[in-house]
Structures are given as structure tokens and as C-alpha cells.
Amino acid sequence: MTAPLAGKKEGNLAAPTRHPIAWREPEYYDEAAFLKEAERIFDICHGCRRCVSLCGAFPTLFDLVDASSTLEVDGVAKADYAKVVDQCYLCDLCYMTKCPYVPPHPWNVDFPHTMLRGKAIRFRQRGASFRDRLLSGTDRLGKLATIPVVVQAVNWANGNGAARALMDRTLGVAADAALPPYDAKRFRANAEPSLAWPARDGERTPGKVALFSTCYVEYNEPGIGRDLLKVLAHNEVPYAIVGKEACCGMPKLELGDLEAVERLKQQNIPPLAKLAREGYAILTAVPSCTLMFKQELPLLFPDEPDVKLVAEAMFDPFEYLVLRDRDGLLKKDFTQPLGKVSYHIPCHSRVQNVGQKTREVLEWVPGTEVNTVERCAGHDGTWGVKSEFYAMSMKIGKPVFRQMASTAPDVVASDCPIAGRRIEQGIGELGERAGRKEHPITLVRRAYGLD
């Protein structure tokens, strides 16, 4: 390793801290500066290798090193760094759960944000392919795909082998990847209005909720949002649906299109900040969206008070329910057992540092046995449906598929609905039998006995 240990601690027991991302500075897009920093980071990773099991980025890096003439990072061609960047889908698990050299350690290793810099440089130099622009344009795609006449054709094509083979050849969307259906009955236009219960603030929780629906709930599975509203209503929590909403920006972040992230931020933050100032807790039912507002936007825009205000008001739904219970303001009048549940904790839930709140809620339900699996399912947004990454995605997820099926569960569940769909597919491909796929908030609605 070129980074010496002399005079420095080996490892780090302090909590990880994150530095703001200086993406507006000209040096951020200096390719030579990026390559120099990437080489420094890669050299430290090569000397440690404890993250080898997390994703494809680290095995790709280590294979390049092991195949080089020097058997060190200096023997890897700089052009091959892009292969490592491509395999990183910014889950942050290496940073938050594995790496002993993250800040405040003086080596200051931030692997995912270094990879983000590489993605941003490439995007500025080359832009994105039609496929990547299409998949990351979730609002545009969702609005088109949910037009009543169009939605039937889209769902038919997504489930038709010949159509999927064509999509694989022409678009680069893997033919075998299970894709979510679209729903013409969008969430926001059909959400039940809240009754006028009094807002009961707790020590840890605001007494009223604003729901940021997310593109996925809006266009693909609106039932998740409806179930969350039913759980809030059962607990007499008044709620509002965010009036103006755009994609949270995570798909654009994963492309390195930081200017698009800024444009989406400019649409979302003003109405969300207004709600936060009015005393609302802000919830999203998709962990990636929650994480975007809690962590990524504050790091990209550290000097904007409204971004910080929204981050402080943002809750994972199960985080909110557990804290509501600790405030003595949540009902636990469950009437329906859930049986054997295999529950998967998504990466973007884990890195929020709120603990296993979903598992805790599910275990409140009498007659329920929870098998918890805490490992990446390999899908990660749009990455796992791309033709060039699909096989690696399924390989990463295989241990999860096996562990989720190991207890012959009645239900498989994940806070991330696309991870849940990938797990369902993976279990089937293993030839294992498992119960139906349901979102955890749907399980809570059902446990309450609500229709």
C-alpha cells in the first residue's frame, strides 16, 4: 500500500461522518485529479479487501489488480477504472457498515462518492444513452405508461417474451429481469382525503404527516401509498398529500447527472420546506427517496437551509411508527396474524442509521415469526435491469434469495418494492417455494384488519 500506517491509527471506531460534495467546483470535473484520488482510494481498498462480498465493484477492482503486471493498483490501466465505476450503484454500504478508513479516519476514504465523481465526469463528457435517459426519467415514463390506453400495452410488452427480447437487443433492458407493472389509477389523484383529527404531537414525532408519494408509488404500486394512509388513519394521524412533486432525483444521481438532481431539488424542496415549517412529518414509502432527502441532497447542497429543514422533517414510515409508539400515541390493536414473514432490509434503509424499525413493527403482531435478512438483493434502482449488469445483479442477490426462502415463509417482504420483486424472481429461479410478495406497510394494514 502507498498510504503508510506510520503515525496513524489502524482502523476506526468512530461513527462515519460525511463531507459535503463539492460538485460545483471546477476541480471536481478534472479527470486527472479524479484518477489520482481514485488510485489512492483503490490502493487502500486493495490492501484491505474486507468489502469484497458487498457488490461487483470490489471484485472488479481486485481482479484488475491481480491480473496486472505489478499485482498492485499502479499496474491497472487508468482506462479500466471505468469498469469499477460502472459496478458501483451508490448503495453506501461500504462506507456506512464496512470500511474502517472513512472519515474521521485521516485516510478519508469515501468510495461511493469517489465513484459518483467518476460518474459525474463521464456524464459531463459524454452524456447518457437513450436507455439510461429513459429509465432515469421516471416521471416522464410513468406519465406516459399510465395513460389508460397505453398502460395495457406497456404491461403486456413487459410480460411478453418476444417484446422483452426486442427490448434487450434495442434498448439494453435485460429480457429476463422482472419489471414492475404500471397502474392507470395513479396514487395522488385517487388518495382518500384525511379526516380532521386533531394533531397530537409527541416528544419524538409531529402529530401530522405529509406523504411524498414517490414515482414508484404514484405510477407502479399505488396500493402501497393507500395502505400507508390507512395505517395513519387507523391511528388518527391527520395527513396531507404533497401538492407538487417531482422525482426525488436518485435515478439521476446514479447517472452522475448532478444538474438534473439540482433541477428536481428546485421543484421539490420549496413545497416540502413549507410543510416542514407547518409542523408536518414528511414520509416516503420508498427508502431510496427517503435517503435522497435525508442524506444526499444535504451533502450536495449543504448551504441551503430549506434542504436541511426538509432532511430534519423526513422520516422512514416505520421509523415514524416506532417513534410514535415510544410517544405513547400508536395503537397496537392487531387482529390478524401474519404467519411466517421473510423480511429483507434494503441497503438504502440500512444506511439511514435508524435501526431495524420495520422488523420491530412486524414483530409486534401476535402470531408472526420474522426471518430478517440484512444483505443487498442486487437490484438497486435501474442498475439491475440493464442488460450488461443483470447477471451480476442476480449473482449478488443469490444469497438473499436463498436466505429469504430458507424458512418456507408465508410472505416475503422488503421496504424497497423493486428489491422485493427481484427477491420473488430470484426465489423462483432457485426452484424454491415462498409465499406472496407484499410490502411491509401492506402487512401492517392487514394486521390491523383494515380493508
Secondary structure, DSSP 8 states (H G I E B T S, - for coil): --S--TTS-SS--S--------TTSGGGG-HHHHHHHHHHHHHHHHHH-TTTTT-SHHHHHHHHHHTSSSSSGGGS-GGGHHHHHHH-----HIIIII-TTSTTSTT---HHHHHHHHHHHHHHHH---HHHHHHH-HHHHHHHHTSHHHHHHHHHHHT-HHHHHHHHHHT-B-TTS------SS-HHHH------------SSS-SSEEE---HHHHHT-HHHHHHHHHHHHHTT--EEE-SS----SHHHHHHT-HHHHHHHHHHHHHHHHHHHHTT-EEE-SSHHHHHIIIIIHHHHSTT-HHHHHHHHHEE-HHHHHHHHHHTT-------S--EEEEEE--HHHHTTT--SHHHHHHHHSTTEEEEEE-S--S-TTTGGGBTTTHHHHHHHHHHHHHHHHTT--SEEEESSHHHHHHHHHHHHHTT----EE--HHHHHHHHTT--
